[in-house]
Every structure is written in C-alpha cells, then in structure tokens.
Amino acid sequence: MTTNDHIESPSVAEAAPASFVVHIPDAELEPEPLDPGQIVSGTPEVTGKVLWESPDGKQVRGIWQITPGVVTDTEANELFVVVSGRATVEVAGGETLELGPGDACVLREGDRTTWTVHETLRKAYHISL
C-alpha cells in the first residue's frame, strides 16, 4: 500500500449514500394507500418514493405526492419544499398554511392537520423521527 491509497471505513460507507440527483417533477412514484379514515372528502391518492433512509430508520428523505381532496393527518417532524401543486394545511389550534410551488414548510411532530389539496401537490421532504 502506498501513502496515496485510501481505505474507506465501512461505517462511513453505510452511514452516507453515494451522491446522486433526482429530477423531482418526473420521478416515478409508488402507490401509498391512505387509511380511509383519513379521507374527509374527494378521492385523493397518495404516491411516494423514499430516496434515502438512515440505518436506524430515524431520518427519511423522499418525494411525496397527493391528488386533490381533503385528508387529515398527524405530522412527523418534517421539512419539505413544494415542487408543484397547491394546498391549504390547517394545523389544529394553530396556523393555516397556504402552500404552492417553491414554498418550504416545517411541520411539528404531533401536529394534527387537515390538508385541502386544490391541485395535485408534489413535495421533496426530510423527516426526523
């Protein structure tokens, strides 16, 4: 071995994925069926794709999409950026958030929300569990 050789630690390789790029508007997503109890009105459909998850499962990055309708949810600790679409998110006991393309949103773990999706909304997200 020369002094220029580099040996990568397995723990470093496992902790960090290889660098990559995804064109979010065109990414193919998989169905993620909603619990029927979450649907308030309409026939919203959810799709998504996990791009990366930490080995301990406590950090998740991905793409998520929902079609028009009204749904309820209990939120995780999440930061996301809306890529396309529009929605109004009412936080129980809190703010009403108007979301559109380019908006960054932070949701607090445990917040109870009602999402009124006006136009199919696609977002890139990071969740901390």
N, C-alpha and C positions, 0 to 999 in steps of 0.2 A: 504494500500500500504506500502511495506517495502522499506527501503533505497536502496535495490538492484533492485527494479523494474525499468524498463526503458520505458518511453513513447516516441515514435518516432514522431517527428513533421511531419505533413502531407506535408509541403513544402519541407522537406528534402527527404521524400519518393518519391515525384513527380519529383524532380529535378534529382535524380540519379537512374538509373536502378539497379536491382539486378545484382550482379556479375555473369558472365556467360562465357562460352568458346564455340567457333565455330571452327570446322576444315575446314578452308577456301577451300582447294582443293576439298572437297567433298560436300560443301554446295549446296543445291538446290536453283537455281536462277529462277526468273520470267522474262518473256519477257519484254523488254523496247524498243519498236519500235523506230527506228531512223527516223528523218524527212528526207524524200527522198532528199531534197535539200542539206543535209549534205554529201551524198554519192558521192564521186568523182569517184571511180571505185570498181569493185567487188560487192559482195553481203554480206557485213558484217552484222552480227546480234549481238545485244546487249541484255544482261540479267543482272539482278542485284537483290540485296536484301538489304533493309535498316535494319540494326541491332539495331540502336538507333537514335532517333531524339529528340532534346531538346524541351521542351514545347513551346518555342517561334518559333520553326522551323528554328533557325539560325545556329544550329550545327547538322550535319548529319554524321553518321558513317555507313559504309556498305561494301558490296562486289560488284564488277562490273566486267563484262567480255565482250570482243568483239572478234569476229571471224575475220579472215583475210579479208583485203580490205583497202581502203583509204577513210577517212572521215575528215570533217572539224568540228571545234567546237570553241566556245567562252568559256573560262575556268572560273571556280569559284576559290576562294582561297582554295587550296586543298593540302593536304599532302597524298601521297599514297605509298604503298610498293607493288611491283610486286611479285606475288606468282609464276606465271608460264607464259610462252609465251615470245614473243619478238615484239617490235615495235620501230619505229623511229618517234619522235614527232618534227616537225618543228614549232618553235614559230616565227610568223611573226615579222620581224625586230629584231630577237634575235637568240638564240642558236638553234642547232639541238641536240636533246636529244636521246641517244640510250638507250632503256630500256630492261632489262632482269630480270630473277628471282633474288630476293634479293635486287634489286635497290629501293632506296627511292627517290621519286621525289616530288618537290614542284612546283606547278603551281600558277601563279599570276592571281588574278581576272581580267578579261577583256582580257587576252592574247588570241589572235586568233591563233589557231593551226591547223596543218594538221597531222593527225595520219596515218602512214603507218603501218598496222599490218601485220607482217610477219608470226607469229604463234599465235593462239588464246591466248589472254592475259587476265589474271585474276589478279585483284588487291584488296587490302583492303584499304579503304580510310577514311579520315576525311575531311569534307568540312565545312568551316565557311562562312556563308552568311551575 
